[in-house]
């Protein structure tokens, strides 16, 4: 009975203030990612993720540290992707799918976002997951000017860039968690949900 109760408590409704906070986080993420059009056509696998790694891990981490509810990263992804859907539908789909996978893995491994390391794990994994997704997608549709073609032409560089993306996103997620802890100590950031029932 206790196990059933915990499962029900794991998924909680979002309040208006949660959605507003996540929308702000998404807006800041997009504004600080304005460099993307400048590197979008650089023929190097993972160059976009390297340039956006800090933004797409640091700010989602802050969002998750505040709104500790399954679905929070998905909200951030959808809000961020609204701008992309008209420019690059595949990138929008990629962000949403990666967010869903991150959320599922976090729930399976950590049973939610009670622990700070769960917020770190989810935000650090978010953008790196786009690498295999985009590679497989463009490998299927083909083309000489795609990320898959870049990776196939220089696999060593592709592996190195992938490692760099993971390292940068881990750094961004770490900084996001660290900043959130300091803001919480200062009373500027409070959890929007209590997990005492899971302890």
Secondary structure, DSSP 8 states (H G I E B T S, - for coil): -HHHHHHHHHS----HHHHHHHHHHHHHHHHTTTTHHHHTT-SSTTHHHHHHTTHHHHHHHHHHHHS-STTHHHHHHHHHHHHHTTT-HHHHHHHHHHHHHHHHHHHHHHSSSSSHHHHHHHHHHHHHHHHHHHHHHHHHH--SSSHHHHHHH-HHHHHHHHHHHHHHHHHHHHHHHHHHHHHHHTTS---SS--GGG-
